[in-house]
Amino acid sequence: MESAEQIRRDFATRWGHVGSSWGVAPSTAAVQGYLLAHGGPLTELDLRQALELSHRATLLALRQAHEWGLIEPAGRQRRAGQRGPAGRAWVPVTDHWRWSHHILSIRRERDVQPLGPLLQDCLSRLRNLSDDEAKDLYDKLIDLERFAIVLDHALALLQQAGSDATGKLVRAFSLLDEAEVNRLAQVLLSLSDEELAERLRRLAETNK
């Protein structure tokens, strides 16, 4: 007979598969998923039994989930059973913008920032060549480098703004209907990058 606990465990398992698309190990994401669905506080033993993981795998998943900013230590420890010492307990980070923002920061560090040294090395080597093929490749990589710089800068600004501001911006966009989004897109496309930046500066000045 199906129960809430079985659904919670199924959710955690499937959440683990979703997490792998972010670059999070499935067992690490499963720990977060189970804690999100449960609320905690839960010890390593609680999670090991619920997710049917080994002691070693559970400890590793907890450490990684903490490093990713997905979970945090509970305010107080609880006993895993009737006897024995109190085990360290964990709770989920329930501010979803906060943990998703942390994942974005880590993905920037691991996926976007390494593009800079890679492109700079290739471009430096291409400067020593003078044939047409090398020139064509140089132009392509310069264009890719410009993209990587802008992308990295945009992600850095999101980090600087913080999860609260990012969440507010996304929620505001979600309140717009399709027609309003299309009109906004047309306004953005009608402005040069410099004009749009100036309008954003004026918006920022209104809060001074």
N, C-alpha and C positions, 0 to 999 in steps of 0.2 A: 504494500500500500504506500502510495506516495506521501511524502511529508515535507514540511518546510525545510528541514535539515537536508534532505536529499536534493531539493531544488537549490539550496545554498551551496552545496558541494558541486553540483553541476555547473552553477554559475561561476564558481571559482575556477573550475577546470577550463571552461570556455573562455573566461577572462584571461587565463594564462596564455591561450592561443592568440588572443587579440593583442596581448602585451608584447608578444614576440615581434609584431610588426613595428613596434616602437623601438626595438632593440633590447627589450627587457627579456630576460630568461623566462620561459613559461612557468617554472616553479616559483620564481620571484613574483611574477604578476599574479599567480594563483594565490599566494599568501596575501597579497593586497586585496584581491577579489573576495577572499573568504572573510577577511577582516572588515571590508566595506559592507558586506552582507550581514555580518554578525554584529559588528560594533565594538567587540572586545570589552574589557581587556582579556587577552588570551596569551598563554605561555607557549613556549616551543613545543611542549608535550601536547597541549590542546591542538595545535595546528598540525603537528605530525600525525596525530590520530585521525583528525578530520580529513586531511588531504592524502593520507596513506603514503607519506614520504619517509625516507630514512632520517635518522637523527642528524647525520652529517648534511644531507640535502636540505633539511629544514633550517638548520643553523646558517647555512650558506645563503638560502633564500631570504631569511630574516636580515642578515647583514646587508645583502644587496638591496633589499627593499628599503632599508633604512638609508643607505647611501643614495638611492634614487629619490629620496624624499617622499616615499609612498606611505610609510608607517613611522610611528614614533613611540618611544617608551611611554608606558602608562604612568600616570601620576603617582601611583602606589603599586607595590607588588601584591600579587595574590598567590594563594597556594594552588598548585596543580592538582592536589588530592587532599585526602583527609590527613595524611601524615607526610613528614619530610619537610625540608626547607622550602621557603617561598621561592618560586621561580620568577625570573624576570618576565614581565607581561608587556604586551604591545597593543596599541590601538591604531586604527587607520587615520591617516590625515584626511579629514572629512571635508576640508575646503578643496573642492575639486579643481578650482582655478589654480590654487597653490601647487598641488602636486603635478598637474599637467604643465604648468609653467616651468617647474623644475625639470621635467622630462625634456621640454623644449630647449632649456639651457644646456642640458647634457648632450642632446642631439646636435646642437650648434657646435659644441666643443669637439665632438667626435666625428661629425660628418661634414660640416661646412668649413671650419677653420683649417683642417689639413689641406684643403684645396689651394690655399695661398702658397705654402712652400712648394707644393707639387708644380703649380703653374709657373712660379718664379724660376724654379730649376730648369724646366723645359724651355722657357723663354730665354734664359741666360745662355743656354747651349745653342739655341737657334740663332742668336746674334752673331755667332761665329761662322754661320753659313750664309752663302749669297745666292744660291740657286732659287729658281722660281717656286719649286715645291716647298722649300724651307720658308720662303716669304709668305706663301699661302697659309701654311700651318701657323706661322707666327701671328698672322692677322686673326685667324680663328681662335687661337689661344688668348690673344689680347682681349678679344670680345668676351670670351668666357671668364677671364680674370676680372673684367669690369663688372660682370654679373655677380661673381662670387663676392666681390668687395661690397657691392650694394646690398646683397642678401645678408652678409655677415653683419653689416652696419645696422640693417633693419632689425635683425634678431637681437642685436646688442641693445638697441633702443627699447625693444619690448622687455628685455631683462631689466633695464634701468627703470622703466615705468612701473614694473612690479605686477604681480598677479591680480591685484585688485583693479588696477587701471585697465589691464588687458581684458579682464572679465567684463568690466563695465562697457568697454568699446564693443566687444563681441555681442553682448546682450542688447546694446543699442541698435546694432545692425540687424539683429534678429527681429526687432519690432517694425522694421520697414517691410512694406509689401513689395512684390515683384516690380510693379510699375515705378515705385519710388527708387528702388535700387537701380533700375535702368536709367532713370533720369539723373541720378547721382553719378552713374558711370559716364554718361554723356558730358556732364559738367567737368568731371575729372579729365576726360580725354580732350576737352576743348582747351584746357590750360596747359601751358608749358610746365616743366618740372620746377622751374624757378618761380613762376607765378603761383603754383600750388603751395610751394614751400613758404612763400611770403604770406599767403592767406592763413596758413597754419601758424606762422609766427604771430600774426595779429590776433588769432584766437588764443594763443598762449599768453599774450600780453594782457588780455582782458582780466586775468586772474591776479595780476600784480597789484 
